[in-house]
Amino acid sequence: MKYPVDKIRNICLIGHGGDGKTSLMEAMLYFTGAIDRLGKTYDGNTVSDFDPEEIKRKISISASIAPIEWRDHIINVIDTPGYFDFEAEVLQGINATASAVIVLSAKDGVNVGTEKAFKLTKKYRRPAFFFMSKVYEDHSDFYGTFEQIKKMCGKSACLINLPLEEDGVTVNGFVNLIDLKGRKNVNGKVVEVPVPEEMQDKIELYRDVLNETIAETSDVMMEKYFAGEPYTEDEYKQAIKKGLKDATITPVLGGSSMTMEGLPSALNFIIDYMPQPDVKPNDPTSAYIFKTVADPFVGKMSYFKILAGKVTPGTVLYNSRNGAPEKISHIYVMKGKKQIEVQELGAGDIGVVTKLASVNTGDYLRAPGGKAELDAIDYPKPCYSRAITPKTKGDEDKISQGLQKLSEEDKTIAYVNNAETHEQIISGLGDTHLDVIVSKLKSKFGVEVQLKEAKVPYREAIRKKVKQQGKHKKQSGGHGQYGDVWIEFEPHDGEDMIFEEKIFGGAVPKNFFPAVEKGLRECCERGVLAHYPVVGLKATLVDGSYHDVDSSEMSFKMAASIAFKEGLKNAAPTILEPIGNLEVIVPEKIMGDVIGDINKRRGQILGMEPAEEPGYQKVSATVPMSEMSSYAIELRSMSRGRGSFDLEFASYQDAPANIAQKVIEAAKSDGDED
């Protein structure tokens, strides 16, 4: 069924892991009759957590979507992961929707994931309300949790409903602060119930908080508030809609995904207050691909939101990135993993097409003249890296192919072939992220892999000038081999080797100079201490000798190699380690811990300054890259997920003697000796 734009709501469920997002989606589906049984995350049978990894881990890993029909509207609900390693899925969900529900638990209160979710709605300018779940469970604290929300959001936070109470104990049902009516679910139906007299003081208190917030939306509402005139239901509605749009109102609703209490209020709130998609139905078709999935059975699945026009089977649209035409053969809407084929989707709606060869996440499919687009997503940089190797030799290509497809799904995956260390390096947002990738490589692409710490790309250099002879002489019948050079080796400030010659009197013929240089450059690829590349080396050919018959390019190349290996041993060779520029943004209260940790990593603090976000500080430092392999995980633990960092290679510096010795010994133990 095609819905007009004013009958469509697209909403994203975001918040801390374990606070009830998946359970809320499941409850909405069950309450509206879209499913006939209520699944549970623990049992692994919910609509939105259908991936084998999600069922095994009992957490959401991917954003999943399901349409919910309510009051002749369609609500496309996107359930997103709460675990920080899967932030890309959250961003994709936010980008495809016009508004958000921040789900938190009345038992656990505001967590770091709640804070991050609220910040994302501000960053991407998405109207949002809080849904406080688990209101009726033991040890829940509805009002205490609301106070935490107020502390985070400021005066924009206001309650829309209060749980019913009898003798000071929370019971099933809510009282709505707008119409002041009590309601509860009875056998799946919402019925009005009397509001207990004992609640009047609370109702008056929190309705006044609501009215104060409403008053801030316009001068007219402010005048009515100070005049003591009550607001009409329509005035509440218009003011809340305006406040949501202007980010001056952050409504809070409560409920339970187990008892269904508060579910009708949340669904009605979405339809009555949250915005319809900002799209252009009559413009040429433009669809945004906000998510792709590499399905081993169906092929590539491209999730799209229609920004203008409509999409029907047989439509030919063009990829705006590369101009490739794509014929839309079948259109589906998704209910978790279930594909429901439809014949048309209009502007504002969300669907899926399969087997579009040229399409990746972030692409636009457009009819000629289509222009509508969304703001680009600011994906976090991959910050946790490991070397990835196959358990079966010869599977390297399988790894590359699998990672390429997975990186089309997830823009926070990066992988490179490091030609220097001969390792494939995979990067993501944390250890769980990489662990899931390993599992998907096995289940989807049939390749088993293992992860290990990536090798550090050290360098070698010399610290004093030496002059060294290299002589290659071999006689084995017939023509022999003869090459003789004297080379001065000295350090210089650049990276690449500098080769010069100062030969007098033809001691070495000019035609052998290139062979000498080539021999030296090849030697620079393997230094004399631990066989790391040599940098900052100047080599000057100053003397030598040759034989009219036995000298050859190969002979002089070998002579240069002998001079290199002997000369560098006497030129105070040293190990250089890569140093990175580090910027860490953390809450002020853990600054001491963060600085102490950087010092333990042999880092040098360069400065501190207030970050853009109030209550946060930015620390700048230089730090050896070898000390940072697990920093992403340890900073998350230290800051409880509130910290972030950026690390970029800056330069090479002399490694301390103890570190250099460990590097040399490691090379020997690896059998990396001549």
C-alpha positions as CSV (number, residue, x, y, z in Angstrom):
1,M,0.0,0.0,0.0
2,K,1.3,3.4,-1.0
3,Y,1.0,6.0,1.8
4,P,0.9,9.8,1.1
5,V,3.7,11.8,2.7
6,D,1.5,13.2,5.5
7,K,0.7,9.6,6.5
8,I,4.3,8.6,6.9
9,R,6.5,8.8,9.9
10,N,10.1,7.6,9.9
11,I,11.6,7.2,13.4
12,C,14.9,5.8,14.7
13,L,15.2,4.1,18.1
14,I,18.5,5.0,19.7
15,G,20.1,4.8,23.2
16,H,22.4,2.8,25.4
17,G,22.8,-1.0,24.9
18,G,20.4,-3.1,26.9
19,D,17.9,-0.2,27.7
20,G,15.1,-1.7,25.6
21,K,15.1,-0.5,22.0
22,T,14.6,-3.9,20.5
23,S,12.0,-4.8,23.0
24,L,10.1,-1.6,22.3
25,M,10.1,-2.3,18.6
26,E,8.9,-5.8,19.3
27,A,6.1,-4.5,21.5
28,M,5.0,-2.0,18.9
29,L,4.7,-4.7,16.3
30,Y,2.8,-7.0,18.7
31,F,0.5,-4.3,20.0
32,T,-0.5,-3.2,16.5
33,G,-1.1,-6.7,15.3
34,A,1.9,-6.9,12.9
35,I,3.1,-10.0,14.7
36,D,1.2,-12.6,16.7
37,R,3.7,-13.4,19.4
38,L,6.0,-11.2,21.5
39,G,9.6,-12.2,21.0
40,K,12.4,-11.6,23.5
41,T,16.0,-10.6,23.0
42,Y,17.2,-13.2,25.5
43,D,15.4,-15.9,23.6
44,G,16.8,-14.7,20.3
45,N,13.4,-14.6,18.5
46,T,12.7,-10.9,18.0
47,V,11.9,-9.4,14.6
48,S,14.7,-6.9,14.6
49,D,17.6,-9.0,16.0
50,F,17.6,-11.8,13.4
51,D,21.3,-12.0,12.4
52,P,23.0,-15.1,13.8
53,E,25.6,-12.9,15.5
54,E,22.8,-10.9,17.2
55,I,21.1,-14.1,18.4
56,K,24.4,-15.5,19.7
57,R,25.5,-12.3,21.4
58,K,22.1,-11.1,22.5
59,I,22.8,-7.6,21.4
60,S,21.8,-5.6,18.3
61,I,24.6,-5.4,15.7
62,S,22.8,-4.0,12.7
63,A,20.1,-1.4,12.2
64,S,16.9,-3.2,11.2
65,I,13.6,-1.8,10.0
66,A,9.9,-2.7,10.3
67,P,6.8,-0.9,9.2
68,I,4.0,-0.4,11.8
69,E,0.5,0.6,10.8
70,W,-1.4,2.7,13.3
71,R,-4.3,5.1,12.8
72,D,-4.1,4.8,9.0
73,H,-0.4,5.9,9.1
74,I,2.7,4.0,8.4
75,I,5.5,4.3,11.0
76,N,8.9,3.0,9.6
77,V,10.7,2.1,12.8
78,I,14.5,1.6,12.6
79,D,16.0,-0.2,15.6
80,T,19.7,0.6,16.0
81,P,22.5,-1.0,18.1
82,G,23.4,0.5,21.5
83,Y,26.9,-0.9,21.5
84,F,29.5,1.8,20.6
85,D,31.3,-0.5,18.1
86,F,28.4,-0.3,15.7
87,E,27.9,3.4,15.6
88,A,27.8,3.4,11.8
89,E,24.5,1.6,12.0
90,V,23.1,4.3,14.3
91,L,24.2,7.0,11.9
92,Q,22.6,5.3,9.0
93,G,19.4,4.9,10.9
94,I,19.4,8.6,11.9
95,N,20.1,9.7,8.4
96,A,17.1,7.8,7.0
97,T,14.6,9.1,9.5
98,A,13.1,12.5,10.4
99,S,13.1,12.0,14.1
100,A,14.2,9.8,17.0
101,V,13.1,8.0,20.1
102,I,15.8,7.9,22.8
103,V,15.1,4.8,24.8
104,L,16.3,4.5,28.4
105,S,15.5,2.3,31.3
106,A,13.7,3.5,34.5
107,K,15.9,1.0,36.3
108,D,19.3,2.1,35.1
109,G,18.7,5.8,34.4
110,V,20.8,7.9,32.0
111,N,23.9,6.0,30.7
112,V,26.7,7.2,28.5
113,G,24.8,5.7,25.5
114,T,21.8,7.9,26.4
115,E,24.1,11.0,26.5
116,K,25.6,10.0,23.1
117,A,22.1,9.5,21.6
118,F,20.9,12.9,22.8
119,K,24.0,14.5,21.3
120,L,23.5,12.9,18.0
121,T,19.9,14.3,17.8
122,K,21.4,17.7,18.4
123,K,24.2,17.3,15.9
124,Y,21.9,16.0,13.1
125,R,19.0,18.3,14.1
126,R,16.5,15.5,14.7
127,P,13.4,16.1,16.8
128,A,13.4,13.5,19.6
129,F,11.5,12.4,22.7
130,F,12.5,10.0,25.4
131,F,10.8,6.7,26.1
132,M,11.5,5.5,29.6
133,S,11.1,1.7,29.6
134,K,10.8,-0.9,32.4
135,V,8.7,1.5,34.5
136,Y,7.0,-1.4,36.3
137,E,10.0,-3.5,37.1
138,D,11.6,-3.9,40.5
139,H,14.0,-1.2,41.4
140,S,12.8,1.2,38.7
141,D,12.8,4.9,39.5
142,F,10.7,6.9,37.1
143,Y,11.0,10.3,38.7
144,G,14.7,9.9,39.6
145,T,15.4,9.0,36.0
146,F,13.5,12.1,34.8
147,E,15.6,14.3,37.0
148,Q,18.7,12.8,35.3
149,I,17.2,13.6,32.0
150,K,16.6,17.2,33.1
151,K,20.2,17.5,34.3
152,M,21.3,16.3,30.8
153,C,18.8,18.3,28.7
154,G,18.2,21.3,30.8
155,K,14.8,23.0,31.0
156,S,13.6,21.6,27.7
157,A,12.8,18.2,29.4
158,C,9.1,17.7,30.3
159,L,7.0,14.7,31.2
160,I,4.0,13.9,29.1
161,N,2.6,11.1,31.2
162,L,2.9,9.8,34.8
163,P,2.6,6.2,35.9
164,L,-0.6,5.6,38.0
165,E,-0.1,5.1,41.8
166,E,-2.1,3.5,44.5
167,D,-0.9,3.9,48.1
168,G,2.4,5.3,46.8
169,V,3.1,2.2,44.7
170,T,3.3,2.3,40.9
171,V,0.5,0.3,39.2
172,N,-0.4,-0.4,35.6
173,G,-1.6,2.7,33.7
174,F,-0.7,6.3,33.1
175,V,-2.2,9.7,33.5
176,N,-1.7,12.0,30.5
177,L,-0.6,15.5,31.5
178,I,-2.2,17.2,28.5
179,D,-5.8,15.9,28.8
180,L,-5.4,14.8,32.5
181,K,-7.1,11.5,31.8
182,G,-6.0,8.1,33.2
183,R,-5.7,5.1,30.9
184,K,-4.6,1.5,31.2
185,N,-4.5,-1.6,29.0
186,V,-7.2,-4.2,29.7
187,N,-7.1,-7.3,27.6
188,G,-5.3,-5.5,24.8
189,K,-7.6,-2.5,24.8
190,V,-7.0,1.0,26.2
191,V,-9.6,2.0,28.7
192,E,-10.0,5.2,30.7
193,V,-9.7,4.8,34.5
194,P,-10.1,7.3,37.4
195,V,-7.0,9.3,38.4
196,P,-6.2,8.6,42.0
197,E,-6.7,11.6,44.3
198,E,-3.3,10.9,45.9
199,M,-1.6,11.8,42.6
200,Q,-3.0,15.4,42.3
201,D,0.1,17.1,43.8
202,K,2.5,15.3,41.4
203,I,0.2,16.0,38.5
204,E,0.1,19.7,39.4
205,L,3.9,19.8,39.8
206,Y,4.8,18.1,36.6
207,R,2.1,19.7,34.6
208,D,3.5,23.1,35.6
209,V,6.9,22.0,34.4
210,L,5.3,21.1,31.1
211,N,3.5,24.4,31.0
212,E,6.7,26.3,31.6
213,T,8.3,24.6,28.7
214,I,5.3,25.3,26.5
215,A,5.4,28.9,27.5
216,E,9.0,29.2,26.0
217,T,7.7,28.3,22.5
218,S,6.1,31.8,21.7
219,D,5.2,35.1,23.1
220,V,1.5,34.3,23.0
221,M,2.0,31.1,25.0
222,M,4.2,33.0,27.5
223,E,1.5,35.6,28.0
224,K,-1.2,33.0,28.6
225,Y,1.1,31.2,31.1
226,F,1.7,34.4,33.2
227,A,-1.9,35.3,33.0
228,G,-2.8,31.9,34.5
229,E,-4.9,30.9,31.4
230,P,-5.0,27.2,30.7
231,Y,-3.8,25.9,27.4
232,T,-6.2,24.1,25.1
233,E,-5.3,20.6,23.8
234,D,-4.7,22.1,20.3
235,E,-2.4,24.7,21.8
236,Y,-0.4,22.0,23.5
237,K,-0.1,20.1,20.3
238,Q,1.0,23.0,18.2
239,A,3.5,24.2,20.8
240,I,5.0,20.8,21.3
241,K,5.4,20.3,17.5
242,K,7.1,23.7,17.3
243,G,9.3,23.0,20.3
244,L,10.4,19.7,18.9
245,K,11.3,21.4,15.6
246,D,13.2,24.2,17.4
247,A,14.8,21.8,19.9
248,T,13.3,23.8,22.8
249,I,11.2,20.9,24.0
250,T,12.3,17.3,24.9
251,P,9.2,15.3,25.8
252,V,9.5,12.3,28.1
253,L,7.0,9.4,28.0
254,G,7.0,6.2,30.1
255,G,5.9,2.7,29.4
256,S,6.6,-1.0,29.4
257,S,7.4,-3.2,26.5
258,M,6.3,-6.2,28.6
259,T,2.8,-5.0,29.8
260,M,2.2,-2.7,26.8
261,E,1.4,0.2,29.1
262,G,2.3,3.5,27.5
263,L,2.6,1.9,24.0
264,P,-0.5,3.6,22.6
265,S,0.6,7.0,24.0
266,A,4.0,6.6,22.3
267,L,2.5,5.5,19.0
268,N,0.0,8.4,19.1
269,F,2.8,10.8,20.1
270,I,4.8,9.8,17.0
271,I,1.8,10.4,14.7
272,D,0.5,13.6,16.4
273,Y,3.8,15.3,17.1
274,M,6.7,14.0,15.1
275,P,7.4,15.4,11.7
276,Q,6.5,13.8,8.4
277,P,9.3,13.3,5.9
278,D,10.7,16.4,4.3
279,V,10.4,15.3,0.7
280,K,9.1,16.4,-2.7
281,P,6.5,14.0,-4.0
282,N,6.1,15.7,-7.4
283,D,9.8,16.2,-8.3
284,P,11.8,13.7,-10.4
285,T,12.6,10.5,-8.5
286,S,15.6,10.6,-6.1
287,A,16.3,7.8,-3.7
288,Y,19.1,7.6,-1.1
289,I,20.9,4.3,-0.3
290,F,21.4,4.5,3.4
291,K,22.4,0.9,4.1
292,T,23.6,-2.1,2.1
293,V,23.7,-5.7,3.2
294,A,25.7,-8.5,1.6
295,D,23.3,-11.5,1.9
296,P,24.9,-14.8,0.8
297,F,21.5,-16.0,-0.5
298,V,19.7,-12.9,-1.8
299,G,22.8,-11.0,-3.0
300,K,23.4,-7.3,-2.3
301,M,20.4,-5.7,-0.6
302,S,20.1,-1.9,-0.9
303,Y,18.0,-0.1,1.7
304,F,16.7,3.2,0.3
305,K,14.6,6.2,1.3
306,I,12.7,8.1,-1.4
307,L,13.5,11.8,-1.3
308,A,11.4,12.8,-4.3
309,G,9.0,11.2,-6.7
310,K,8.2,7.5,-6.5
311,V,9.7,4.1,-7.3
312,T,7.9,1.2,-9.2
313,P,9.1,-2.1,-10.6
314,G,10.6,-1.6,-14.1
315,T,11.8,1.9,-13.3
316,V,15.3,2.7,-14.6
317,L,17.3,5.0,-12.3
318,Y,20.9,6.3,-12.5
319,N,23.6,6.1,-9.9
320,S,24.6,9.8,-9.5
321,R,28.1,8.7,-8.4
322,N,29.1,6.9,-11.6
323,G,26.2,7.4,-14.0
324,A,25.4,3.7,-14.2
325,P,21.8,2.8,-15.0
326,E,20.0,0.4,-12.6
327,K,16.7,-1.2,-13.5
328,I,14.5,-1.7,-10.4
329,S,13.0,-5.2,-10.9
330,H,11.3,-5.8,-7.5
331,I,10.6,-3.5,-4.5
332,Y,10.3,-4.7,-1.0
333,V,9.5,-3.4,2.5
334,M,11.3,-5.2,5.3
335,K,9.9,-6.5,8.5
336,G,13.2,-7.5,10.2
337,K,14.5,-10.2,7.8
338,K,11.2,-10.8,6.0
339,Q,10.8,-9.3,2.6
340,I,7.3,-8.0,1.6
341,E,7.0,-7.2,-2.1
342,V,5.1,-4.1,-3.0
343,Q,4.3,-2.5,-6.3
344,E,5.0,1.1,-5.5
345,L,6.6,3.3,-2.8
346,G,6.2,7.1,-2.7
347,A,8.2,10.0,-1.5
348,G,9.2,9.7,2.2
349,D,8.8,5.9,2.4
350,I,11.6,3.3,2.9
351,G,12.2,0.1,1.0
352,V,14.7,-2.4,-0.3
353,V,15.9,-3.4,-3.7
354,T,18.3,-6.3,-4.5
355,K,21.1,-7.0,-6.8
356,L,22.0,-3.5,-7.8
357,A,25.6,-4.0,-9.1
358,S,26.9,-0.4,-9.0
359,V,25.3,0.8,-5.8
360,N,27.0,1.3,-2.4
361,T,25.9,2.9,0.8
362,G,25.7,6.7,0.4
363,D,24.8,6.6,-3.3
364,Y,21.8,8.3,-4.9
365,L,19.5,6.6,-7.5
366,R,17.9,9.3,-9.6
367,A,15.6,9.8,-12.6
368,P,16.9,12.5,-15.1
369,G,16.5,15.8,-13.4
370,G,16.4,14.4,-9.8
371,K,18.4,16.5,-7.4
372,A,17.1,15.9,-3.8
373,E,19.8,14.8,-1.3
374,L,20.6,14.5,2.3
375,D,23.5,15.8,4.4
376,A,26.5,13.5,4.4
377,I,27.1,11.2,7.4
378,D,30.2,12.0,9.5
379,Y,31.3,8.4,10.2
380,P,33.8,7.9,13.0
381,K,37.3,6.9,11.9
382,P,38.4,3.3,12.5
383,C,40.6,3.3,15.5
384,Y,41.4,-0.3,16.4
385,S,43.6,-2.3,14.1
386,R,44.8,-5.9,13.9
387,A,46.6,-8.1,11.4
388,I,44.3,-10.7,9.8
389,T,45.5,-14.0,8.5
390,P,43.7,-17.0,7.1
391,K,43.8,-20.3,9.0
392,T,44.1,-22.0,5.7
393,K,47.0,-21.0,3.4
394,G,45.8,-19.6,0.1
395,D,42.6,-17.9,1.4
396,E,44.1,-14.4,1.3
397,D,41.9,-13.5,-1.8
398,K,38.8,-14.8,0.0
399,I,39.6,-12.4,2.9
400,S,40.0,-9.5,0.6
401,Q,36.7,-10.2,-1.3
402,G,34.8,-10.7,2.0
403,L,36.2,-7.5,3.6
404,Q,35.4,-5.6,0.4
405,K,31.7,-6.6,0.6
406,L,31.5,-6.1,4.4
407,S,33.1,-2.6,4.0
408,E,30.3,-1.8,1.6
409,E,27.9,-2.5,4.5
410,D,29.9,-0.8,7.2
411,K,31.7,2.5,6.5
412,T,33.7,2.2,9.7
413,I,35.7,-0.9,8.4
414,A,39.0,-0.3,6.7
415,Y,41.5,-2.8,5.5
416,V,44.9,-2.5,3.7
417,N,47.7,-4.7,2.5
418,N,50.8,-3.5,4.2
419,A,53.5,-4.1,1.6
420,E,56.3,-3.4,4.1
421,T,55.1,-5.8,6.9
422,H,53.4,-8.2,4.4
423,E,50.3,-8.2,6.5
424,Q,46.6,-7.5,5.8
425,I,45.5,-5.0,8.4
426,I,41.9,-4.6,9.3
427,S,40.6,-1.7,11.3
428,G,37.3,-1.0,13.1
429,L,35.8,0.7,16.2
430,G,36.7,-1.9,18.8
431,D,37.5,-5.5,19.6
432,T,33.8,-6.6,19.5
433,H,33.5,-4.9,16.1
434,L,36.4,-6.9,14.7
435,D,35.2,-10.1,16.4
436,V,31.9,-9.8,14.6
437,I,33.7,-9.2,11.3
438,V,35.7,-12.4,11.8
439,S,32.5,-14.3,12.5
440,K,30.8,-12.9,9.4
441,L,33.8,-13.8,7.2
442,K,33.3,-17.4,8.3
443,S,29.5,-17.5,8.1
444,K,29.0,-15.4,4.9
445,F,32.2,-16.0,2.9
446,G,33.5,-19.4,4.1
447,V,36.9,-18.2,5.3
448,E,38.3,-18.7,8.8
449,V,40.7,-16.2,10.0
450,Q,42.6,-15.2,13.1
451,L,43.6,-11.8,14.4
452,K,46.9,-10.8,16.0
453,E,48.7,-7.6,16.9
454,A,50.0,-5.8,13.8
455,K,53.7,-5.4,13.3
456,V,55.1,-2.0,14.0
457,P,56.9,-0.5,10.9
458,Y,60.2,0.4,12.6
459,R,63.1,2.0,10.7
460,E,66.9,2.0,11.0
461,A,69.3,4.8,10.6
462,I,73.0,5.7,11.4
463,R,74.3,8.3,13.7
464,K,78.0,8.8,12.5
465,K,80.0,9.0,9.3
466,V,82.1,6.1,8.2
467,K,84.2,5.1,5.1
468,Q,84.0,1.5,4.1
469,Q,85.5,-0.7,1.4
470,G,83.4,-3.3,-0.3
471,K,85.3,-5.8,-2.5
472,H,83.7,-8.6,-4.5
473,K,86.2,-11.0,-6.1
474,K,85.5,-14.4,-7.4
475,Q,87.4,-16.7,-9.8
476,S,85.7,-19.9,-11.0
477,G,87.2,-20.6,-14.4
478,G,86.7,-18.5,-17.5
479,H,85.7,-14.9,-16.7
480,G,85.8,-14.0,-13.0
481,Q,83.9,-11.4,-11.0
482,Y,85.5,-8.3,-9.7
483,G,84.1,-5.1,-8.2
484,D,85.8,-2.8,-5.6
485,V,84.3,0.3,-4.1
486,W,85.0,2.7,-1.2
487,I,81.9,4.4,0.0
488,E,81.3,7.1,2.7
489,F,78.1,6.6,4.7
490,E,76.7,9.5,6.7
491,P,73.3,10.5,8.1
492,H,71.1,13.2,6.6
493,D,67.7,14.7,7.5
494,G,65.6,13.3,4.7
495,E,63.9,10.0,4.4
496,D,65.2,8.7,1.1
497,M,68.8,7.6,0.4
498,I,71.0,10.2,-1.3
499,F,73.6,8.7,-3.7
500,E,76.6,10.8,-4.9
501,E,79.9,9.9,-6.5
502,K,83.3,11.7,-6.3
503,I,85.5,9.4,-8.3
504,F,88.8,10.8,-9.7
505,G,90.9,9.4,-12.4
506,G,88.4,6.7,-13.5
507,A,89.0,4.5,-10.5
508,V,85.4,3.2,-11.1
509,P,84.0,3.6,-14.7
510,K,80.9,5.7,-14.9
511,N,78.9,2.8,-16.4
512,F,79.1,1.0,-13.1
513,F,77.7,3.9,-11.0
514,P,74.1,2.9,-11.5
515,A,74.9,-0.7,-10.4
516,V,76.5,0.7,-7.2
517,E,73.4,2.9,-6.5
518,K,71.0,0.0,-7.2
519,G,72.9,-2.3,-4.9
520,L,72.8,0.3,-2.1
521,R,69.1,1.0,-2.6
522,E,68.2,-2.7,-2.4
523,C,70.3,-3.0,0.8
524,C,68.3,0.0,2.3
525,E,65.2,-2.2,2.3
526,R,66.8,-4.4,5.0
527,G,68.9,-2.8,7.7
528,V,71.7,-4.4,9.7
529,L,70.1,-4.4,13.1
530,A,66.6,-5.9,12.7
531,H,66.2,-5.7,8.9
532,Y,63.9,-2.8,8.9
533,P,64.2,-0.2,6.1
534,V,67.1,2.3,6.4
535,V,66.2,6.0,6.2
536,G,68.2,9.2,6.3
537,L,71.3,7.7,4.6
538,K,73.7,9.5,2.3
539,A,76.1,7.3,0.4
540,T,79.1,8.8,-1.6
541,L,81.2,6.6,-3.9
542,V,84.7,8.0,-3.4
543,D,87.1,5.4,-4.7
544,G,87.5,1.8,-6.0
545,S,89.1,-0.3,-8.7
546,Y,88.0,-2.5,-11.6
547,H,89.2,-5.2,-13.9
548,D,89.1,-4.8,-17.7
549,V,87.7,-8.3,-18.1
550,D,86.1,-9.5,-14.8
551,S,84.3,-6.4,-13.8
552,S,80.5,-6.2,-14.4
553,E,77.4,-4.4,-13.2
554,M,76.6,-7.4,-11.0
555,S,80.1,-7.4,-9.5
556,F,79.8,-3.7,-8.5
557,K,76.3,-4.2,-7.2
558,M,77.7,-7.0,-4.9
559,A,80.6,-4.8,-3.8
560,A,78.2,-2.0,-2.9
561,S,76.2,-4.5,-0.8
562,I,79.3,-5.7,1.1
563,A,80.3,-2.1,1.8
564,F,76.8,-1.3,3.1
565,K,76.6,-4.2,5.4
566,E,80.0,-3.7,6.9
567,G,79.9,0.0,6.9
568,L,76.6,0.5,8.7
569,K,77.6,-1.8,11.5
570,N,80.3,0.7,12.3
571,A,78.2,3.8,11.8
572,A,76.3,3.7,15.1
573,P,73.2,2.1,13.7
574,T,70.0,2.8,15.6
575,I,66.3,1.7,15.6
576,L,63.8,4.4,14.9
577,E,60.2,4.1,16.1
578,P,57.1,5.7,14.6
579,I,55.7,8.6,16.6
580,G,52.1,9.8,16.3
581,N,50.3,13.0,17.1
582,L,47.5,12.2,19.6
583,E,44.5,14.3,20.4
584,V,42.2,13.0,23.1
585,I,38.9,14.6,24.1
586,V,37.7,13.5,27.5
587,P,35.6,14.7,30.5
588,E,37.5,17.1,32.7
589,K,37.1,14.8,35.7
590,I,39.2,12.1,34.3
591,M,42.0,14.3,32.9
592,G,44.5,13.1,35.5
593,D,43.9,9.5,34.6
594,V,44.2,10.1,30.9
595,I,47.5,12.1,31.3
596,G,48.9,9.5,33.6
597,D,48.0,6.8,31.0
598,I,49.7,8.7,28.2
599,N,52.9,9.1,30.3
600,K,52.9,5.3,30.9
601,R,52.9,4.9,27.1
602,R,56.0,7.0,26.9
603,G,54.0,9.9,25.5
604,Q,54.9,13.6,25.8
605,I,52.0,16.0,26.7
606,L,52.1,19.1,24.4
607,G,49.1,21.0,25.8
608,M,45.6,21.0,27.1
609,E,42.6,23.2,26.2
610,P,38.9,23.3,26.6
611,A,37.0,21.2,24.0
612,E,34.0,22.5,22.1
613,E,31.7,20.5,24.3
614,P,31.2,21.9,27.8
615,G,32.9,19.9,30.6
616,Y,35.4,18.3,28.2
617,Q,39.1,18.9,27.7
618,K,41.3,18.2,24.7
619,V,44.8,16.8,25.4
620,S,47.5,17.0,22.7
621,A,50.5,14.7,22.9
622,T,53.1,12.8,20.9
623,V,53.3,9.1,21.6
624,P,55.0,6.0,20.2
625,M,52.7,4.2,17.8
626,S,53.9,0.8,19.3
627,E,52.2,1.8,22.6
628,M,48.8,2.5,21.1
629,S,47.5,-0.8,19.6
630,S,44.9,-1.3,22.3
631,Y,44.3,2.4,23.2
632,A,40.8,2.5,21.7
633,I,39.6,-0.2,24.1
634,E,41.5,1.2,27.2
635,L,40.3,4.8,26.6
636,R,36.7,3.6,26.3
637,S,37.1,1.7,29.6
638,M,38.8,4.7,31.3
639,S,36.2,7.2,30.2
640,R,33.2,4.8,30.2
641,G,32.7,5.4,26.6
642,R,32.8,9.2,26.8
643,G,36.3,9.7,25.4
644,S,37.4,10.0,21.8
645,F,40.8,10.3,20.2
646,D,42.5,10.9,16.9
647,L,46.0,9.5,16.2
648,E,48.1,10.2,13.1
649,F,51.6,9.3,12.2
650,A,54.0,12.2,12.6
651,S,57.6,11.2,12.3
652,Y,60.3,8.7,13.2
653,Q,62.5,9.1,16.3
654,D,65.3,7.2,18.0
655,A,63.9,4.4,20.1
656,P,65.1,4.1,23.7
657,A,67.9,1.5,24.1
658,N,65.7,-1.0,25.9
659,I,63.0,-0.7,23.2
660,A,65.6,-1.0,20.4
661,Q,67.0,-4.1,22.1
662,K,63.6,-5.7,22.2
663,V,63.0,-5.0,18.5
664,I,66.4,-6.5,17.6
665,E,65.8,-9.6,19.8
666,A,62.3,-10.1,18.3
667,A,63.8,-10.0,14.8
668,K,66.3,-12.7,15.8
669,S,63.6,-14.9,17.4
670,D,61.5,-14.6,14.3
671,G,64.5,-16.1,12.4
672,D,64.9,-12.8,10.5
673,E,68.7,-13.0,10.2
674,D,71.1,-13.2,7.3
